Amino acid sequence: TLAIITEGREMPIEIGHLVTNLPVFVALMLATGGLTWRWRLGMTLLGAAILVLGHTTYLTLAFRYAGLISEAPQVPTALGEVFLTLPFLLWILLGYWPQVRQFFAGTQEAPGQA
């Protein structure tokens, strides 16, 4: 648990709740068929880095603006919902990027496909 104490009030943040989306993303990437191992590994690392950066930014902003957040708790709740869905968006974009790019560009098969 991370906690910030401001104006005599403790505001804890459970670390486990912040990183629960990371295993989901990794599992989705590993289960995606039709990708080369090199592509799968690279995109999994990229997506994990994006998630970790997002967690770090969230924590930094949560602690920095704790006073404002206490007046508008809907904001961190909404951001939490975004983080819950972010692994799925990253999985679609990174796991299926060649197909997404083909769809929008109408070009031949992109690298990363088996």
Phi and psi in radians as a Rosetta constraint file:
Dihedral C 1 N 2 CA 2 C 2 CIRCULARHARMONIC -1.791 0.35
Dihedral N 2 CA 2 C 2 N 3 CIRCULARHARMONIC 2.472 0.35
Dihedral C 2 N 3 CA 3 C 3 CIRCULARHARMONIC -2.469 0.35
Dihedral N 3 CA 3 C 3 N 4 CIRCULARHARMONIC 2.535 0.35
Dihedral C 3 N 4 CA 4 C 4 CIRCULARHARMONIC -2.084 0.35
Dihedral N 4 CA 4 C 4 N 5 CIRCULARHARMONIC 2.431 0.35
Dihedral C 4 N 5 CA 5 C 5 CIRCULARHARMONIC -1.993 0.35
Dihedral N 5 CA 5 C 5 N 6 CIRCULARHARMONIC 2.062 0.35
Dihedral C 5 N 6 CA 6 C 6 CIRCULARHARMONIC -2.315 0.35
Dihedral N 6 CA 6 C 6 N 7 CIRCULARHARMONIC 2.303 0.35
Dihedral C 6 N 7 CA 7 C 7 CIRCULARHARMONIC 0.909 0.35
Dihedral N 7 CA 7 C 7 N 8 CIRCULARHARMONIC 0.703 0.35
Dihedral C 7 N 8 CA 8 C 8 CIRCULARHARMONIC 1.313 0.35
Dihedral N 8 CA 8 C 8 N 9 CIRCULARHARMONIC 0.120 0.35
Dihedral C 8 N 9 CA 9 C 9 CIRCULARHARMONIC -1.995 0.35
Dihedral N 9 CA 9 C 9 N 10 CIRCULARHARMONIC 2.245 0.35
Dihedral C 9 N 10 CA 10 C 10 CIRCULARHARMONIC -1.592 0.35
Dihedral N 10 CA 10 C 10 N 11 CIRCULARHARMONIC 2.310 0.35
Dihedral C 10 N 11 CA 11 C 11 CIRCULARHARMONIC -2.159 0.35
Dihedral N 11 CA 11 C 11 N 12 CIRCULARHARMONIC 1.671 0.35
Dihedral C 11 N 12 CA 12 C 12 CIRCULARHARMONIC -1.456 0.35
Dihedral N 12 CA 12 C 12 N 13 CIRCULARHARMONIC 2.618 0.35
Dihedral C 12 N 13 CA 13 C 13 CIRCULARHARMONIC -2.247 0.35
Dihedral N 13 CA 13 C 13 N 14 CIRCULARHARMONIC 2.119 0.35
Dihedral C 13 N 14 CA 14 C 14 CIRCULARHARMONIC -1.300 0.35
Dihedral N 14 CA 14 C 14 N 15 CIRCULARHARMONIC 2.137 0.35
Dihedral C 14 N 15 CA 15 C 15 CIRCULARHARMONIC -1.095 0.35
Dihedral N 15 CA 15 C 15 N 16 CIRCULARHARMONIC -0.700 0.35
Dihedral C 15 N 16 CA 16 C 16 CIRCULARHARMONIC -1.016 0.35
Dihedral N 16 CA 16 C 16 N 17 CIRCULARHARMONIC -0.610 0.35
Dihedral C 16 N 17 CA 17 C 17 CIRCULARHARMONIC -1.241 0.35
Dihedral N 17 CA 17 C 17 N 18 CIRCULARHARMONIC -0.439 0.35
Dihedral C 17 N 18 CA 18 C 18 CIRCULARHARMONIC -1.351 0.35
Dihedral N 18 CA 18 C 18 N 19 CIRCULARHARMONIC -0.600 0.35
Dihedral C 18 N 19 CA 19 C 19 CIRCULARHARMONIC -1.828 0.35
Dihedral N 19 CA 19 C 19 N 20 CIRCULARHARMONIC 0.162 0.35
Dihedral C 19 N 20 CA 20 C 20 CIRCULARHARMONIC -1.158 0.35
Dihedral N 20 CA 20 C 20 N 21 CIRCULARHARMONIC -0.347 0.35
Dihedral C 20 N 21 CA 21 C 21 CIRCULARHARMONIC -1.410 0.35
Dihedral N 21 CA 21 C 21 N 22 CIRCULARHARMONIC -0.297 0.35
Dihedral C 21 N 22 CA 22 C 22 CIRCULARHARMONIC -1.171 0.35
Dihedral N 22 CA 22 C 22 N 23 CIRCULARHARMONIC -0.863 0.35
Dihedral C 22 N 23 CA 23 C 23 CIRCULARHARMONIC -1.088 0.35
Dihedral N 23 CA 23 C 23 N 24 CIRCULARHARMONIC -0.580 0.35
Dihedral C 23 N 24 CA 24 C 24 CIRCULARHARMONIC -1.093 0.35
Dihedral N 24 CA 24 C 24 N 25 CIRCULARHARMONIC -0.811 0.35
Dihedral C 24 N 25 CA 25 C 25 CIRCULARHARMONIC -1.091 0.35
Dihedral N 25 CA 25 C 25 N 26 CIRCULARHARMONIC -0.815 0.35
Dihedral C 25 N 26 CA 26 C 26 CIRCULARHARMONIC -1.073 0.35
Dihedral N 26 CA 26 C 26 N 27 CIRCULARHARMONIC -0.751 0.35
Dihedral C 26 N 27 CA 27 C 27 CIRCULARHARMONIC -1.096 0.35
Dihedral N 27 CA 27 C 27 N 28 CIRCULARHARMONIC -0.732 0.35
Dihedral C 27 N 28 CA 28 C 28 CIRCULARHARMONIC -1.103 0.35
Dihedral N 28 CA 28 C 28 N 29 CIRCULARHARMONIC -0.745 0.35
Dihedral C 28 N 29 CA 29 C 29 CIRCULARHARMONIC -1.143 0.35
Dihedral N 29 CA 29 C 29 N 30 CIRCULARHARMONIC -0.714 0.35
Dihedral C 29 N 30 CA 30 C 30 CIRCULARHARMONIC -1.208 0.35
Dihedral N 30 CA 30 C 30 N 31 CIRCULARHARMONIC -0.488 0.35
Dihedral C 30 N 31 CA 31 C 31 CIRCULARHARMONIC -1.532 0.35
Dihedral N 31 CA 31 C 31 N 32 CIRCULARHARMONIC -0.138 0.35
Dihedral C 31 N 32 CA 32 C 32 CIRCULARHARMONIC -1.303 0.35
Dihedral N 32 CA 32 C 32 N 33 CIRCULARHARMONIC 2.122 0.35
Dihedral C 32 N 33 CA 33 C 33 CIRCULARHARMONIC -1.473 0.35
Dihedral N 33 CA 33 C 33 N 34 CIRCULARHARMONIC 2.816 0.35
Dihedral C 33 N 34 CA 34 C 34 CIRCULARHARMONIC 1.479 0.35
Dihedral N 34 CA 34 C 34 N 35 CIRCULARHARMONIC 0.111 0.35
Dihedral C 34 N 35 CA 35 C 35 CIRCULARHARMONIC -1.871 0.35
Dihedral N 35 CA 35 C 35 N 36 CIRCULARHARMONIC 2.565 0.35
Dihedral C 35 N 36 CA 36 C 36 CIRCULARHARMONIC -1.254 0.35
Dihedral N 36 CA 36 C 36 N 37 CIRCULARHARMONIC 2.741 0.35
Dihedral C 36 N 37 CA 37 C 37 CIRCULARHARMONIC -1.137 0.35
Dihedral N 37 CA 37 C 37 N 38 CIRCULARHARMONIC -0.598 0.35
Dihedral C 37 N 38 CA 38 C 38 CIRCULARHARMONIC -1.140 0.35
Dihedral N 38 CA 38 C 38 N 39 CIRCULARHARMONIC -0.808 0.35
Dihedral C 38 N 39 CA 39 C 39 CIRCULARHARMONIC -1.096 0.35
Dihedral N 39 CA 39 C 39 N 40 CIRCULARHARMONIC -0.804 0.35
Dihedral C 39 N 40 CA 40 C 40 CIRCULARHARMONIC -1.017 0.35
Dihedral N 40 CA 40 C 40 N 41 CIRCULARHARMONIC -0.815 0.35
Dihedral C 40 N 41 CA 41 C 41 CIRCULARHARMONIC -1.135 0.35
Dihedral N 41 CA 41 C 41 N 42 CIRCULARHARMONIC -0.807 0.35
Dihedral C 41 N 42 CA 42 C 42 CIRCULARHARMONIC -1.069 0.35
Dihedral N 42 CA 42 C 42 N 43 CIRCULARHARMONIC -0.788 0.35
Dihedral C 42 N 43 CA 43 C 43 CIRCULARHARMONIC -1.246 0.35
Dihedral N 43 CA 43 C 43 N 44 CIRCULARHARMONIC -0.572 0.35
Dihedral C 43 N 44 CA 44 C 44 CIRCULARHARMONIC -1.150 0.35
Dihedral N 44 CA 44 C 44 N 45 CIRCULARHARMONIC -0.755 0.35
Dihedral C 44 N 45 CA 45 C 45 CIRCULARHARMONIC -1.139 0.35
Dihedral N 45 CA 45 C 45 N 46 CIRCULARHARMONIC -0.712 0.35
Dihedral C 45 N 46 CA 46 C 46 CIRCULARHARMONIC -1.095 0.35
Dihedral N 46 CA 46 C 46 N 47 CIRCULARHARMONIC -0.826 0.35
Dihedral C 46 N 47 CA 47 C 47 CIRCULARHARMONIC -1.109 0.35
Dihedral N 47 CA 47 C 47 N 48 CIRCULARHARMONIC -0.705 0.35
Dihedral C 47 N 48 CA 48 C 48 CIRCULARHARMONIC -1.106 0.35
Dihedral N 48 CA 48 C 48 N 49 CIRCULARHARMONIC -0.703 0.35
Dihedral C 48 N 49 CA 49 C 49 CIRCULARHARMONIC -1.100 0.35
Dihedral N 49 CA 49 C 49 N 50 CIRCULARHARMONIC -0.706 0.35
Dihedral C 49 N 50 CA 50 C 50 CIRCULARHARMONIC -1.097 0.35
Dihedral N 50 CA 50 C 50 N 51 CIRCULARHARMONIC -0.759 0.35
Dihedral C 50 N 51 CA 51 C 51 CIRCULARHARMONIC -1.136 0.35
Dihedral N 51 CA 51 C 51 N 52 CIRCULARHARMONIC -0.759 0.35
Dihedral C 51 N 52 CA 52 C 52 CIRCULARHARMONIC -1.122 0.35
Dihedral N 52 CA 52 C 52 N 53 CIRCULARHARMONIC -0.730 0.35
Dihedral C 52 N 53 CA 53 C 53 CIRCULARHARMONIC -1.078 0.35
Dihedral N 53 CA 53 C 53 N 54 CIRCULARHARMONIC -0.707 0.35
Dihedral C 53 N 54 CA 54 C 54 CIRCULARHARMONIC -1.102 0.35
Dihedral N 54 CA 54 C 54 N 55 CIRCULARHARMONIC -0.723 0.35
Dihedral C 54 N 55 CA 55 C 55 CIRCULARHARMONIC -1.106 0.35
Dihedral N 55 CA 55 C 55 N 56 CIRCULARHARMONIC -0.777 0.35
Dihedral C 55 N 56 CA 56 C 56 CIRCULARHARMONIC -1.104 0.35
Dihedral N 56 CA 56 C 56 N 57 CIRCULARHARMONIC -0.763 0.35
Dihedral C 56 N 57 CA 57 C 57 CIRCULARHARMONIC -1.101 0.35
Dihedral N 57 CA 57 C 57 N 58 CIRCULARHARMONIC -0.750 0.35
Dihedral C 57 N 58 CA 58 C 58 CIRCULARHARMONIC -1.050 0.35
Dihedral N 58 CA 58 C 58 N 59 CIRCULARHARMONIC -0.830 0.35
Dihedral C 58 N 59 CA 59 C 59 CIRCULARHARMONIC -1.104 0.35
Dihedral N 59 CA 59 C 59 N 60 CIRCULARHARMONIC -0.767 0.35
Dihedral C 59 N 60 CA 60 C 60 CIRCULARHARMONIC -1.053 0.35
Dihedral N 60 CA 60 C 60 N 61 CIRCULARHARMONIC -0.830 0.35
Dihedral C 60 N 61 CA 61 C 61 CIRCULARHARMONIC -1.180 0.35
Dihedral N 61 CA 61 C 61 N 62 CIRCULARHARMONIC -0.652 0.35
Dihedral C 61 N 62 CA 62 C 62 CIRCULARHARMONIC -1.109 0.35
Dihedral N 62 CA 62 C 62 N 63 CIRCULARHARMONIC -0.728 0.35
Dihedral C 62 N 63 CA 63 C 63 CIRCULARHARMONIC -1.337 0.35
Dihedral N 63 CA 63 C 63 N 64 CIRCULARHARMONIC -0.631 0.35
Dihedral C 63 N 64 CA 64 C 64 CIRCULARHARMONIC -1.199 0.35
Dihedral N 64 CA 64 C 64 N 65 CIRCULARHARMONIC -0.701 0.35
Dihedral C 64 N 65 CA 65 C 65 CIRCULARHARMONIC -1.939 0.35
Dihedral N 65 CA 65 C 65 N 66 CIRCULARHARMONIC 0.626 0.35
Dihedral C 65 N 66 CA 66 C 66 CIRCULARHARMONIC -1.025 0.35
Dihedral N 66 CA 66 C 66 N 67 CIRCULARHARMONIC -0.674 0.35
Dihedral C 66 N 67 CA 67 C 67 CIRCULARHARMONIC -1.121 0.35
Dihedral N 67 CA 67 C 67 N 68 CIRCULARHARMONIC -0.789 0.35
Dihedral C 67 N 68 CA 68 C 68 CIRCULARHARMONIC -1.167 0.35
Dihedral N 68 CA 68 C 68 N 69 CIRCULARHARMONIC -0.652 0.35
Dihedral C 68 N 69 CA 69 C 69 CIRCULARHARMONIC -1.137 0.35
Dihedral N 69 CA 69 C 69 N 70 CIRCULARHARMONIC -0.631 0.35
Dihedral C 69 N 70 CA 70 C 70 CIRCULARHARMONIC -1.121 0.35
Dihedral N 70 CA 70 C 70 N 71 CIRCULARHARMONIC -0.444 0.35
Dihedral C 70 N 71 CA 71 C 71 CIRCULARHARMONIC -1.452 0.35
Dihedral N 71 CA 71 C 71 N 72 CIRCULARHARMONIC -0.401 0.35
Dihedral C 71 N 72 CA 72 C 72 CIRCULARHARMONIC -2.391 0.35
Dihedral N 72 CA 72 C 72 N 73 CIRCULARHARMONIC 1.291 0.35
Dihedral C 72 N 73 CA 73 C 73 CIRCULARHARMONIC -1.191 0.35
Dihedral N 73 CA 73 C 73 N 74 CIRCULARHARMONIC -0.147 0.35
Dihedral C 73 N 74 CA 74 C 74 CIRCULARHARMONIC -1.173 0.35
Dihedral N 74 CA 74 C 74 N 75 CIRCULARHARMONIC -0.528 0.35
Dihedral C 74 N 75 CA 75 C 75 CIRCULARHARMONIC -1.114 0.35
Dihedral N 75 CA 75 C 75 N 76 CIRCULARHARMONIC -0.931 0.35
Dihedral C 75 N 76 CA 76 C 76 CIRCULARHARMONIC -1.154 0.35
Dihedral N 76 CA 76 C 76 N 77 CIRCULARHARMONIC -0.509 0.35
Dihedral C 76 N 77 CA 77 C 77 CIRCULARHARMONIC -1.139 0.35
Dihedral N 77 CA 77 C 77 N 78 CIRCULARHARMONIC -0.764 0.35
Dihedral C 77 N 78 CA 78 C 78 CIRCULARHARMONIC -1.120 0.35
Dihedral N 78 CA 78 C 78 N 79 CIRCULARHARMONIC -0.739 0.35
Dihedral C 78 N 79 CA 79 C 79 CIRCULARHARMONIC -1.112 0.35
Dihedral N 79 CA 79 C 79 N 80 CIRCULARHARMONIC -0.639 0.35
Dihedral C 79 N 80 CA 80 C 80 CIRCULARHARMONIC -1.075 0.35
Dihedral N 80 CA 80 C 80 N 81 CIRCULARHARMONIC -0.677 0.35
Dihedral C 80 N 81 CA 81 C 81 CIRCULARHARMONIC -1.144 0.35
Dihedral N 81 CA 81 C 81 N 82 CIRCULARHARMONIC -0.656 0.35
Dihedral C 81 N 82 CA 82 C 82 CIRCULARHARMONIC -1.097 0.35
Dihedral N 82 CA 82 C 82 N 83 CIRCULARHARMONIC -0.761 0.35
Dihedral C 82 N 83 CA 83 C 83 CIRCULARHARMONIC -1.150 0.35
Dihedral N 83 CA 83 C 83 N 84 CIRCULARHARMONIC -0.497 0.35
Dihedral C 83 N 84 CA 84 C 84 CIRCULARHARMONIC -1.173 0.35
Dihedral N 84 CA 84 C 84 N 85 CIRCULARHARMONIC -0.612 0.35
Dihedral C 84 N 85 CA 85 C 85 CIRCULARHARMONIC -1.636 0.35
Dihedral N 85 CA 85 C 85 N 86 CIRCULARHARMONIC -0.245 0.35
Dihedral C 85 N 86 CA 86 C 86 CIRCULARHARMONIC -1.000 0.35
Dihedral N 86 CA 86 C 86 N 87 CIRCULARHARMONIC -0.682 0.35
Dihedral C 86 N 87 CA 87 C 87 CIRCULARHARMONIC -1.050 0.35
Dihedral N 87 CA 87 C 87 N 88 CIRCULARHARMONIC -0.608 0.35
Dihedral C 87 N 88 CA 88 C 88 CIRCULARHARMONIC -1.247 0.35
Dihedral N 88 CA 88 C 88 N 89 CIRCULARHARMONIC -0.705 0.35
Dihedral C 88 N 89 CA 89 C 89 CIRCULARHARMONIC -1.115 0.35
Dihedral N 89 CA 89 C 89 N 90 CIRCULARHARMONIC -0.787 0.35
Dihedral C 89 N 90 CA 90 C 90 CIRCULARHARMONIC -1.095 0.35
Dihedral N 90 CA 90 C 90 N 91 CIRCULARHARMONIC -0.683 0.35
Dihedral C 90 N 91 CA 91 C 91 CIRCULARHARMONIC -1.082 0.35
Dihedral N 91 CA 91 C 91 N 92 CIRCULARHARMONIC -0.777 0.35
Dihedral C 91 N 92 CA 92 C 92 CIRCULARHARMONIC -1.130 0.35
Dihedral N 92 CA 92 C 92 N 93 CIRCULARHARMONIC -0.818 0.35
Dihedral C 92 N 93 CA 93 C 93 CIRCULARHARMONIC -1.209 0.35
Dihedral N 93 CA 93 C 93 N 94 CIRCULARHARMONIC -0.794 0.35
Dihedral C 93 N 94 CA 94 C 94 CIRCULARHARMONIC -1.490 0.35
Dihedral N 94 CA 94 C 94 N 95 CIRCULARHARMONIC -0.682 0.35
Dihedral C 94 N 95 CA 95 C 95 CIRCULARHARMONIC -1.271 0.35
Dihedral N 95 CA 95 C 95 N 96 CIRCULARHARMONIC -0.590 0.35
Dihedral C 95 N 96 CA 96 C 96 CIRCULARHARMONIC -2.017 0.35
Dihedral N 96 CA 96 C 96 N 97 CIRCULARHARMONIC 0.392 0.35
Dihedral C 96 N 97 CA 97 C 97 CIRCULARHARMONIC -0.951 0.35
Dihedral N 97 CA 97 C 97 N 98 CIRCULARHARMONIC -0.773 0.35
Dihedral C 97 N 98 CA 98 C 98 CIRCULARHARMONIC -1.008 0.35
Dihedral N 98 CA 98 C 98 N 99 CIRCULARHARMONIC -0.739 0.35
Dihedral C 98 N 99 CA 99 C 99 CIRCULARHARMONIC -1.225 0.35
Dihedral N 99 CA 99 C 99 N 100 CIRCULARHARMONIC -0.663 0.35
Dihedral C 99 N 100 CA 100 C 100 CIRCULARHARMONIC -1.121 0.35
Dihedral N 100 CA 100 C 100 N 101 CIRCULARHARMONIC -0.779 0.35
Dihedral C 100 N 101 CA 101 C 101 CIRCULARHARMONIC -1.122 0.35
Dihedral N 101 CA 101 C 101 N 102 CIRCULARHARMONIC -0.733 0.35
Dihedral C 101 N 102 CA 102 C 102 CIRCULARHARMONIC -1.054 0.35
Dihedral N 102 CA 102 C 102 N 103 CIRCULARHARMONIC -0.762 0.35
Dihedral C 102 N 103 CA 103 C 103 CIRCULARHARMONIC -1.034 0.35
Dihedral N 103 CA 103 C 103 N 104 CIRCULARHARMONIC -0.806 0.35
Dihedral C 103 N 104 CA 104 C 104 CIRCULARHARMONIC -1.422 0.35
Dihedral N 104 CA 104 C 104 N 105 CIRCULARHARMONIC -0.458 0.35
Dihedral C 104 N 105 CA 105 C 105 CIRCULARHARMONIC -1.744 0.35
Dihedral N 105 CA 105 C 105 N 106 CIRCULARHARMONIC -0.431 0.35
Dihedral C 105 N 106 CA 106 C 106 CIRCULARHARMONIC 1.201 0.35
Dihedral N 106 CA 106 C 106 N 107 CIRCULARHARMONIC 0.610 0.35
Dihedral C 106 N 107 CA 107 C 107 CIRCULARHARMONIC -1.823 0.35
Dihedral N 107 CA 107 C 107 N 108 CIRCULARHARMONIC 3.138 0.35
Dihedral C 107 N 108 CA 108 C 108 CIRCULARHARMONIC -1.232 0.35
Dihedral N 108 CA 108 C 108 N 109 CIRCULARHARMONIC 3.059 0.35
Dihedral C 108 N 109 CA 109 C 109 CIRCULARHARMONIC -1.036 0.35
Dihedral N 109 CA 109 C 109 N 110 CIRCULARHARMONIC 2.330 0.35
Dihedral C 109 N 110 CA 110 C 110 CIRCULARHARMONIC -1.559 0.35
Dihedral N 110 CA 110 C 110 N 111 CIRCULARHARMONIC 2.808 0.35
Dihedral C 110 N 111 CA 111 C 111 CIRCULARHARMONIC -1.096 0.35
Dihedral N 111 CA 111 C 111 N 112 CIRCULARHARMONIC 2.677 0.35
Dihedral C 111 N 112 CA 112 C 112 CIRCULARHARMONIC 1.849 0.35
Dihedral N 112 CA 112 C 112 N 113 CIRCULARHARMONIC -0.163 0.35
Dihedral C 112 N 113 CA 113 C 113 CIRCULARHARMONIC -1.607 0.35
Dihedral N 113 CA 113 C 113 N 114 CIRCULARHARMONIC 2.523 0.35
